[in-house]
Amino acid sequence: MPKVKTNSGAKKRFTFTGTGKIKRKHAYKSHILTKKSKKRKRNLTHVSIVDKANLNQVRTLLVK
């Protein structure tokens, strides 16, 4: 039986914390930044944790 491959797109977008949680970046920070306020852009910079509702989907993509 062949090995299960990790999804390449997910591999680039998500990382694990030391305790096993999955970190993600915020959307809407890549382009058309001139109309967004400084405060909004600054808050989008911070990394957040993947929500419980999406955790199983992301874990499936990151199977090693």
N, C-alpha and C positions, 0 to 999 in steps of 0.2 A: 504494500500500500504506500502511495507517495506521501511525502511530508505535506502538511498544511502550510501554505504560504501566508506570510504577513502582507496585509494590504499596503502597497507602497505609499499611497497618498496619506493614509492614516499614520504611517510610520514617521512621516515628515511633520505632521500637524500636532501630534500628542506626545507627551513625555510622562514618565512615572515619577512620583515623589518617593521619598525614602520609606514612607509608610504604606505605599501601594496605591495611593489615589492617583487619578489621571489629571494632568494639567492641560489646559487649552488656552489659546489666545482668543481675544475678542475679534469679532467681525467688524467691518466698516472702518478699518484703519489703513487701507492700502492706497486709495486714490480719491479724488474729489475732496481734498482736505481743506480747501480754501473757504468753503461755506460752513464748515464745522467750527464750533467755538474751541478755544484753547482748553477750557475745562473738559469738554467732551472728549477731545483727542487725548488729553492727559489720562482721563479715566479709562479709555480704551487700551492704554498701554499696559496696564496691569494684567498679570496672568490670573486666571481663575480655575476652579476645579470643575470637572465635568459633572453635570447634574445627575442625580440618582435615576431619573427617568431615561437618560441616554446611556447610562453606564454599561449595560449589557451589550448594546449595539457596538459601542466603541471597543469593548473588551474582545468581542468576536473578531473585529477587524485587526486587532493587535495580537492575535494568537501566534505564539512562537513555535 
